[in-house]
Amino acid sequence: MLRPISRSLRQVSSSFCHHNVRRLAYSGSHVIPFRPLNHLHQNLRTCSSLLTSLSSFNSNQCRYVTTAAAASTATVAVAVEQLNGRSTAVVDTIDAYSAIELALDSVVKIFTVSSSPNYFLPWQNKSQRESMGSGFVISGKRIVTNAHVVADHTFVLVRKHGSPTKYRAEVKAVGHECDLAILTIESDEFWEGMKFLELGDIPFMQEAVAVVGYPQGGDNISVTKGVVSRVEPTQYVHGATQLLAIQIDAAINPGNSGGPAIMGDKVAGVAFQNLSGAENIGYIIPVPVIKHFVDGVEASGNYSGFCSLGLSCQPTENVQLREYFGMRPELTGVLVSRINPLSDAYNVLKKDDIVLAFDGVPIANDGTVPFRNRERITFDHLVSMKKPNETALVRILRDGEELELTVTLRPLKPLVPIQQFDKAPSYYVFAGLVFVPLSQPYLHEYGEDWYNTSPRRLCERALKELPQKPGQELVILSQVLMDDINVGYERLAELQVKKVNGIEINNLKHMCQLVEDCKEDNVRFDLDDERVIVLNYSRAKTATSHILKRHRIPSAMSNDILTPDTSSQVTSG
């Protein structure tokens, strides 16, 4: 189970004020709503600029690097074996040197100008900000970086090592869920002398990695070293999702985001967040997640997403619970509590089914499956690594009978969006009533402690309710722009809109169509708590034009719900 939190997760980037007079620590407008129960005391944050930190480790934890740039490695390795007292220092020097040589022609510095939407005033953006991050070149003349480095971007520049020139970059694909992005650069001059890095494997515990990037506090490339502490599904702060991640004891600070973690001569992961309040605890995105993202972009041209079964499951560690559902001693699995109505599993599985195995892999009573050498991870990882529309064989126990069923997997969207980067918010203004679809970024506008300061009812719906049909949205009355026509309705703000003229609404666009196509003298809105708003339609249309002009709102509706039939009627001019 996941639970909402308030202050514990923070997104961090290195920003500068408009005139670059001083550096700012940007806390962002997106406080992530979920965190896993087994990490209740952790405080993760993404990083998009960096301070250099170097930690040493034992020679038996090091992997020698063999690259063309380190031709003398073999000779030095012999010396390491002969110098017992100084072996750690020598090996550290070898690894640092090799990582730098490998990265000089492949790791780049990224400069981003971005502007986030204002969800309380959805027709305008917040102030422009500047931030920095890192990235590295992969095959096909592509640059991999973090999604939070280029989120809500308006302009992106890239500079390679040893060059004073910044090149214009285009964002080809972004996966905010997995916090990864791919950039492309058209300039042939940029690619001269650049080399691409190859993706490796998931490192084992205590294997050494070197994180390369461009930290704040300096302008040159930096290497931070450490060893792998654990590999397990972890909450990704930027996308509020749970995917496989690698914890290392190297410091990952603002500016490292998007930089590679190098093991040997290949990439072991992408630096993306750290643990706030702790020293030298960082997280990197492992190669399977990177490959899933890159392969999806190559196959479809766009980010395809990570699959979900659409299940909410409960562990069956209690003996009495297992006996109640007829589980024999040799059976293990998890209990199905809820099923997303939009998932294929909704038509295949049932509440109170016991999921025993996924694609032939037995699921333990705590929901974990075997992983590598005596390690275990939640079976959600197996699900997330499936490609969209791929099938899986699920073995279940239903009413004491074991069944094997086939389920089609695909990415699922929540009823209330968790994040909405790189897109303008939807809105509709009618007679000074501002209607918007409920989203977690909207709730984040209430501040870092949004879980406690935002409207309780809206917050609970955002975190718990499931969609019942495709395209469904929760439409709310965000605020009332005061005018003679809406006097007395100002206290009805922050309530959900249920119906328009007796017709239940599906989403904001549907509500807008119902209002714009109204043929009656009055238009009626039914809200939460049986509250009602009634307006004279012709007077409301006239008042809308005046209100838009008074508040300098360019249009009565956002572009995504604007239609040819309404475009001539909704501008403020």
N, C-alpha and C positions, 0 to 999 in steps of 0.2 A: 504493500500500500504506500501511497505517496501522501504527503501532507503539505499544506501551504505553510510558508514561513514569511516573516516580515523583513527583518534587517540582515539576516545571516548571509544571503547571497548577494554579491555585488558585481556589476560589470565595471571594469576599469580600463581606461585608455589614457594615453599621454596626449593631452591637448594643449593648445596654445591659445591665448586670447587673440583677438582679431589683429592686433598690431604686433604680436609676438613679443610683448614686453615682458611677460612672465609665463611660466609653465603652470598649467592647471591640472589638477587631478579630477578628471571627469567621472562622475559617479553614474551618469546615464539616467534615462527615464524608465529603464526596464528592470524592475526587481522581479526575479524569477519566482514563480509561485509554488513550485514543488521541490521537495527534497526527499530522498529515501529515508526510511525509518532507521536504517543502520548507519546513517550519517547525520543524525540529528545535531551533533555537536561540531559539525564541520562548517567551514565558511569558505566557499570557493569563489573565485573571481577570475574573469578573463583578463588577459593582459595584452595590450597592444603598444607598449614601448618598454625599455629595459635598462637596469643597472647591471654592470658586470660583477659576477661573483665566481670564485674558483674554489672547488673543494677537492682535496686529494683523497685517494683511496688505495687499498692494498694491491700489490702486484698480482696476487692470485685472483683478483676480481677484474683484471684488465684483459681486453682482447686486443692483440696486436693488429695494427692496421697495415695493410699492404696496398699501397697506391704507387703510381708512377712518381708522384712528388716525394715519396719517402723511400728512395732507392737504398738508403743506407740503413734501413730498419733492421735487417738481418744482423748486421755487424753490431748495432747497438743492443739488440736482443741478447747476444752472447755476453756483452758487457754487463747487462742486467743480471744474468745468472751468476756472474762472478762477484758482483758487488751487492752482497746481502743487505748491508746496512743502508745502502742508498738506492735500492731497487725501486721503491715507490716513487721517488722524485724523478728518476730517469724515465720510468714508464709513463708517468704523468706528462712529461715533456714530449715524449714520442706521440702520445695520443692527441695532445693539444695541437702539436705541430701538424700532424696528419689531418686532423679535422679541419684546421684552418686552410691547409693547402687544398683539400677536397672541396671546400666551400667557397673559396675565393672567386671562382668562375661560375658559381651556380646560385649563391644566396644573394638576394637583393633587398634593398630598403624601399618601403612603400610609404608614400605620402598621400593621405586621404583628406579631402574636404567633404564634409557631410552636413546634412541638415535634417533633423528629425521632425516628424509631424507633431502638431499640437492637437491632442485628442479632445481637449475642451473647446478649442476653436478650430475645428477640423478643416476650415478653408485656408489656413495659413500654417507656415512652418515655424519652428523655433530658430534661434540664432545659429548662424553658421559656425562650425567648429573645425579645427584641424587636428589630425592625429597621425601617428606613425606606427608602422609595423614592419614585419619581415615576411619574406617569401622565398621560394626556391624553384628552380627550373626543373621540369620533367620533360619527357619525350614529347615531340609534337609542337615544340616552341610554345609551351604553356607554363604559367607560373602558378604554383599552389600557395595559398595563404589561408588565413582564418576568415570566416564570414564576418566576424565582428570588426575586423580591420577595415572592411569596405562597406559595412552596413549603412544604409541611407546615404550612400555616396552621391556627390554631385560632380566630383572631379577626382581623378586618381593619377598619380605620377609614380614612376619607378626609376630608381637609380641603381646601377650595378657598381660593384666594388672597384675602386680606383678611377671612377669616372666622375667628372663634375657635372655631367649632363643628366637632366631628368627627362624621361620619356613618357609620353601620354599612354596610358593603359586603359583597356576596355574590360569590363567585368563580363566574362562569357557565361558563367554559371555560378550560382550561389546556393549552398545548402545550409540554411540557418539552423536546421535541426541538428546537423552534425558539425556545425561551425567550420565549414570549409568553403573555399571559393577558388575559381580558376580565372586567371587574368590572361589576356593576350595583348601583344604589342606589335603593331604593324611595321615599325621602323626596322629595316634590315641592319642598320648600323648598330642597333642595340644588341642584336644576336651575334655579332662578330666576336668570336673568342669565348662565347658562353657554352658551358657544358651542362648536360642534364644529369640529375641524380636518379639512381635506381631505387625502387622500393624493395625493402628486405622482408624480414619476418618479425613476428612478435618476440622480443627478447625474453630470456628467462630471468628468474629472480637473481639479483646481485650481478647481472651483466652490466658492463659499463656503457654509458652513452654520453655523447657530447652535444649539448644544445647550442646551436649557432644562430646568431641574430644581431640586431642592431638596437642595443638598449639605450634608454635615456641616460644622460650624464656623459655622453660621448657621441662621436659621429662615425667612428670606425666599427668594423665588424668585431664581434665579441664571442668568446667560447665559454660556456659554463658546463662543468662536468659533474657527473653523478652516477649512481647505480640504480637499477630498477628495484623498487620496494615491493610493489604488488601490481597485479593485473586483474581487473574486475570491472563490471559495469558500474559506471559513475555518472552522476548527474552533470550534464553539460549546461553550464550556466547560461550561455547565450541563447540556446534553443529550448531550454527547460525540458530536455529529454534525457533518457537513461540509455547510454550506449557504452560499449567497451572502452576503457581508458587505461593508461599506464601511469602509475605513480612513480616518480623518481625523486631522489634527494638533491637534485640540482635546483638552484634558484631560478625560477622563471618569473621575470619581472616585466613591467610595462615596456614594450618594444620587442620582446622575444616572440610575441604572438605571430604565428605563421611561419616561424623559422623551423628548420629541420632538426630533429634529434638523430644524430648519426651514430651508427654502431658498425664498426669495421669500415667498409667503403660504401655502405648503403644506408638508406633512410629507415629508421625504426619507428618514426612517428613525427607528428607536428605539434610543437609547443602551443598551448592554448589557454591554460588557466593555472592558478595556484591557490594554495590554502591560506586565506587571510588569517593573520594572527599567529602563524607558525613560520619557523625559519626553514628554508631550503626544502619545501615540499611543493613540488610542481606536478603538472599533469600533461601528458602528451596523447594525441590521438593516434591510435595504433594503425598499422598498415591495412588490416582487413576493412576498417571503416573508410580509410582513404581510397582503397581500391573499389569499394562498393559505390562510393560517390563518383569517382572518375569513370568507372565502367558504365554507370548509369547515364552520365553526361555523354559519353561516347556513343551509347546505344540510341538515345532518344534526342540528343542535342540539348536537353534541359535536365535539371536535377529531378530525379524520379522519386526520391523519398525512401524512407525505411519502412518496411512492412510491419504490420501488427495483426495479431489474432483478434483483437478487440475484446479480450477477456479481462475480467478482474477476478483474481484467484486468491484463495485463502490457504495457508499451509495446513497440513493435516498431521501435525506433530502430536496432537492429543490422542491418546489411545481410545478413549471413549468416542471421540468423533469418528475415528476410523471404523470402530466396531458398528457404530450407528449406520454408516453407509456401506456396510458389508465388505470392507476391505480385509482380505485374508492377510496373514502375517507377512507373506512374501511380497505383497503388493505395496507400492509406494506411489504417491502422486499428490496433486493439489486439487482443491475443491473449487468449482466454477461458481462465483458469486453473482456476477453481472456480465451481460454480453451486449456489445454495441450493436444496435439494430441495423446499422449500415454495413456491418461486416458479414462476410460469407458464413462465418461461424454461427451467426444468429439463426441461420436456416439448417445448421447441421448439429450443433451442440445444444444442450439444455442446461438450465440452472440446476445445480446439485450434481452434475456430472463430475466424475473424478478423472482428471487428465493424468494418465499413467506414463505415457511416453510420447515424444515428439520426433518424428522421422526415425523411429527405432531406438532413440536414446532415452533410457529410463529417467524419469523425473523423481527426485527424492521428495520426502515429505515436506521439506523446507523450500521446495521449488527450485533446487539447484540441479545441475547436471555435471558430469565429469569434464574437466578441462586440463589438458596436458598432463604433467607429472604430479599427481596427487593434489591438484588444484580443483576447485569447484566454482562455478559461476551460475547465475540465474538462467533458466532456460529461455528467457526473453532474448538472450543474445543469439540463440539459434534462429529464432523467429526474425530478428532484425536483419540477419545476413541473407535472408531470402530475397530474390528479385521480385518486383511487382508482377502479380498475376501468376506466380509460381505456386504449385500445390505442395501440400505437406500431408503426411500420413500421421494421424493423431489416434493413439490408442486410449480408450476411455473405459471407465466402469460406470454402467448405468443400471440401476436397480439390481445390482448383484451380477450383471452380465457384462463380460468384456466385449467391446466392439472396436473395430478399426474403421475409421472414417477419413475421408479426404476433404481437406479444407483449402480453398484458394486464398492466398494472402495478398494483401495490397495495403498501401499507406492509407491511414484513416485520419480524417480531419475532426477535431473536437467541435462541439456545438459553439463554444466560445473560444475564438482563436487565442493561442498562447502568445504568439508573437506575429507582428505584421510589418517586418522591415521592408524597405524598398518599395513601398506603395503608399499612396495617399489614402487617408481615412475616408470612408463613405459617410455622407450626411444628407439630410433633407430638411429644408426650412419652409414652414408653412404658417403664416400669420404669426411669426415670431416664435413658434414652437420648433425647437431644434431636435430632430430625431437622428439617432445614430445606432448602429448595431453594437451590442455589448461585446467588448474584447478586453483581454487582460491588460494590454497597453493603455486602454482608457482608465482602468482601475489604478494603474501605476501612477497616473497623474495626481493621485491623492497623496503621493509622497512615498518615502522609503518604507514607512510603516503602513502601507496601503491596506494590508489585510485587516488592520484594526480601525483605520480611518475612513475607508470607503464604505458605501452603503452595504450593510450586512446582508440583506437579501440578495443583492446583485452579486456580491462576492461568493456567497454560497452556491448560487446557480452557476457561476462561472467555473467553479471548481468541481462540481458534482454532477450536473445534469448532462445527459447524453442526447445526441440528436436523434430525432425520430424519423426524419426523412431527408433526402439530399437537398442541399441548398438552404437548410433551415438556419435562421438567425434569431437571436433575442433582440428585438428592437426596443430601445428605451427613449423616453423623453429626457434628453440630456439637460436642457435648460430652457428658460423662457426669456426671450428678448422683449422686454416690457413695451407694451403699446396699449392704446385704448381698447383694442379688440380682444386682448387676452388678459385683461385685468381680472384677478380672482383665480387665475389658473397657475400662478407662479409657485404655489406650494405643491404642485403636482409633479415637479421635476424629479428625476431619478426613479421614476416608476416605469415598469415594462408596459408596452402597448400590446394589447391582446387582439382587438378587432377594430375594423373601420367600417362603419355603417352595417354592423352585424356580421361582417365577413372576417373570419379568422385569418390573420396575416402569416405568411411564410417567412418573409425577410423584408429588408428595407425597400428593395426595388418593387416588390409586390405591393407594399403599403403605399409607396409613391404612386404607382399606377392606379390604385383604388381611389386615391385622393384626386389625382389629376383627371380621372375619367368620371368623376362624380356628376350625376345628372339631377340630383336632388337640391332643394333649396338650402339644406343644412348638411354638414358633415359631422359625424359623431365618432369619437375615439373612445374605446373602452380600455381602461388601464387596470393595473393591479388594484387590489382592495376594493373592487367594484366602483372605482372612480370613473367619472365620465366627463369628457370635454365635448361641447357642442359649439360649432361656429357657423355663422351664415356664410355660405360658400362664396358668393360674389363679393361680399365685403372683405372676406379673408384674403381672396386673391388680390384685391386692390391694396390691402394693408401690407401684404407680403412685399410688393415692389418698394413701398416707402421704407419698410424696415430694412431691406437689403441695402438700400442706398444710405440710410442713416448709419448703419454699422459697417459700411464699406465691404460688404460681402459680394464677391463677383457673380455668384450664381446661387440659385435656390437649392441646387442639388449638385452632388459631386459628379465628375465625368463618368464614373462607372455605372451610374444609374440614369444618366442623361440619354434621352432618346430623341430622334428627329422630330417627333410630335410635340415634345415639351421644350426643346431647346430654345425656341423663339419666345417662350412664355416665362422663363425662369431667370433671366439675367436682370441685374440691378439697374441697367441703363434705361 
